[in-house]
Amino acid sequence: MGYFDSLIAFMQKLPGMGHSIAKGRTDSGLWWIKFQLDIDHPLSWRVVQELAFVVNYISVEERLPTAFYPVSPPPYLNGGAREFLSWVIESTTPDFTPNDLAQWLEGRLPAPVDDLTQWEEE
C-alpha cells in the first residue's frame, strides 16, 4: 500500500468531496494533501467543521502535528469558490504519517463516513 493510500481512500468517501486529490512530500519528510469540496453539497460545511476540529484542534493540550486550511488563487483574477477554493491538510512533523491521520479521522468522524445519515445533526 502506498504512503497516501489509506488517507486518500478515506477522504474520497467524505460527503461533497471533489474528484481529485493532490498530494506531495517535501525533502524534509513533511507531507500535504490538497482537495476541493462541492460547496453546494448540503454537508460540505459540516465536513469542513469536522476536519477542522480533528486536524487542528482535537485537544487543547495535545494537538495533532497537522494543519487544515483553505487556499485560493486571487479571486479577482480567477473566479469564485466553486471553482477555485481548495483545502489543504499538511503535516508539521515527518513522524506523523498520512496513515496516522486516516486512523484519527476514522475514529472521530461520523461512521461509516460515507453514510450520509450519520452526518445529520440532532
TORKEDREN-942349 format. One record per residue (C-alpha): chain; residue in three letters; residue number from 0; x, y, z. Coordinates in Angstrom, 3 decimals. Example, Ala and Ser with C-alpha at 12.3 -4.5 7.8 and 13.67 -1.06 7.14 Angstrom:
<atoms>
> A ala 0 12.300 -4.500 7.800 .
> A ser 1 13.670 -1.060 7.140 .
</atoms>
This chain:
<atoms>
> A met 0 0.000 0.000 0.000 .
> A gly 1 1.318 3.458 -0.926 .
> A tyr 2 2.224 6.197 1.513 .
> A phe 3 -1.008 8.161 0.943 .
> A asp 4 -3.412 5.340 0.016 .
> A ser 5 -5.341 4.941 3.281 .
> A leu 6 -5.818 8.685 3.784 .
> A ile 7 -6.909 9.301 0.195 .
> A ala 8 -9.292 6.334 0.278 .
> A phe 9 -10.854 7.753 3.443 .
> A met 10 -11.041 11.315 2.124 .
> A gln 11 -12.728 10.182 -1.102 .
> A lys 12 -15.646 8.874 0.975 .
> A leu 13 -16.368 12.250 2.606 .
> A pro 14 -19.652 13.914 1.585 .
> A gly 15 -19.110 16.541 -1.097 .
> A met 16 -15.537 15.514 -1.859 .
> A gly 17 -14.236 16.588 -5.270 .
> A his 18 -12.820 14.161 -7.777 .
> A ser 19 -9.116 14.870 -7.464 .
> A ile 20 -6.809 14.918 -4.502 .
> A ala 21 -3.281 16.234 -4.981 .
> A lys 22 -0.551 15.084 -2.650 .
> A gly 23 3.120 15.589 -2.039 .
> A arg 24 6.103 15.310 0.267 .
> A thr 25 8.888 17.750 0.993 .
> A asp 26 12.577 16.915 1.161 .
> A ser 27 12.334 17.141 4.955 .
> A gly 28 9.679 14.400 5.097 .
> A leu 29 6.634 16.599 5.655 .
> A trp 30 3.545 15.776 3.564 .
> A trp 31 0.403 17.511 2.318 .
> A ile 32 -2.843 16.782 0.521 .
> A lys 33 -4.972 19.317 -1.361 .
> A phe 34 -8.599 18.830 -2.360 .
> A gln 35 -11.812 20.608 -3.275 .
> A leu 36 -15.267 20.218 -1.782 .
> A asp 37 -18.552 20.749 -3.573 .
> A ile 38 -19.657 23.850 -1.666 .
> A asp 39 -23.233 23.274 -2.855 .
> A his 40 -23.389 19.867 -1.166 .
> A pro 41 -25.612 20.170 1.926 .
> A leu 42 -22.950 18.586 4.153 .
> A ser 43 -19.818 20.287 2.817 .
> A trp 44 -19.534 22.839 5.624 .
> A arg 45 -20.147 20.128 8.211 .
> A val 46 -17.241 18.216 6.658 .
> A val 47 -15.062 21.347 6.917 .
> A gln 48 -16.064 21.775 10.548 .
> A glu 49 -15.333 18.132 11.426 .
> A leu 50 -11.962 18.166 9.650 .
> A ala 51 -11.010 21.456 11.297 .
> A phe 52 -11.817 20.040 14.708 .
> A val 53 -9.830 16.811 14.331 .
> A val 54 -6.905 18.120 12.293 .
> A asn 55 -6.424 21.491 14.034 .
> A tyr 56 -7.925 21.243 17.488 .
> A ile 57 -8.709 17.707 18.664 .
> A ser 58 -7.307 18.535 22.107 .
> A val 59 -6.312 21.808 23.701 .
> A glu 60 -3.365 20.137 25.405 .
> A glu 61 -2.262 17.634 22.732 .
> A arg 62 -2.890 18.772 19.176 .
> A leu 63 -2.119 16.634 16.172 .
> A pro 64 1.008 17.676 14.241 .
> A thr 65 -1.139 18.806 11.317 .
> A ala 66 -2.836 21.903 9.928 .
> A phe 67 -6.024 22.260 7.857 .
> A tyr 68 -6.775 25.460 5.986 .
> A pro 69 -8.282 26.920 2.786 .
> A val 70 -6.170 28.080 -0.154 .
> A ser 71 -7.112 30.044 -3.251 .
> A pro 72 -5.562 31.941 -6.116 .
> A pro 73 -6.551 35.635 -6.260 .
> A pro 74 -10.368 35.658 -6.628 .
> A tyr 75 -10.278 38.889 -8.629 .
> A leu 76 -8.201 37.123 -11.313 .
> A asn 77 -9.763 33.673 -11.391 .
> A gly 78 -13.303 33.433 -10.119 .
> A gly 79 -15.305 32.183 -7.214 .
> A ala 80 -15.114 29.489 -4.587 .
> A arg 81 -16.998 26.866 -6.617 .
> A glu 82 -14.043 26.533 -8.962 .
> A phe 83 -11.006 27.815 -7.114 .
> A leu 84 -11.336 27.279 -3.355 .
> A ser 85 -9.249 24.322 -2.205 .
> A trp 86 -8.381 22.864 1.161 .
> A val 87 -5.002 21.662 2.394 .
> A ile 88 -4.016 19.327 5.190 .
> A glu 89 -0.321 19.271 5.939 .
> A ser 90 1.897 17.630 8.490 .
> A thr 91 4.190 19.604 10.751 .
> A thr 92 6.458 16.666 11.635 .
> A pro 93 7.720 13.797 9.474 .
> A asp 94 6.901 11.244 12.174 .
> A phe 95 3.130 11.678 11.693 .
> A thr 96 2.125 9.859 8.501 .
> A pro 97 -0.970 10.139 6.296 .
> A asn 98 -1.955 6.705 7.636 .
> A asp 99 -1.808 8.095 11.186 .
> A leu 100 -4.179 10.895 10.205 .
> A ala 101 -6.517 8.447 8.451 .
> A gln 102 -6.772 6.470 11.704 .
> A trp 103 -7.532 9.621 13.720 .
> A leu 104 -10.219 10.687 11.242 .
> A glu 105 -11.776 7.220 11.071 .
> A gly 106 -12.020 7.163 14.857 .
> A arg 107 -13.608 10.597 15.225 .
> A leu 108 -15.704 11.456 12.167 .
> A pro 109 -19.205 10.056 11.659 .
> A ala 110 -19.094 6.341 10.835 .
> A pro 111 -19.361 4.958 8.354 .
> A val 112 -18.103 8.185 6.809 .
> A asp 113 -19.918 7.628 3.501 .
> A asp 114 -23.322 7.058 5.148 .
> A leu 115 -24.964 10.481 4.835 .
> A thr 116 -27.458 9.711 7.612 .
> A gln 117 -24.557 9.564 10.088 .
> A trp 118 -23.769 13.212 9.329 .
> A glu 119 -27.197 14.514 10.272 .
> A glu 120 -27.232 16.780 13.266 .
> A glu 121 -29.700 16.123 16.027 .
</atoms>
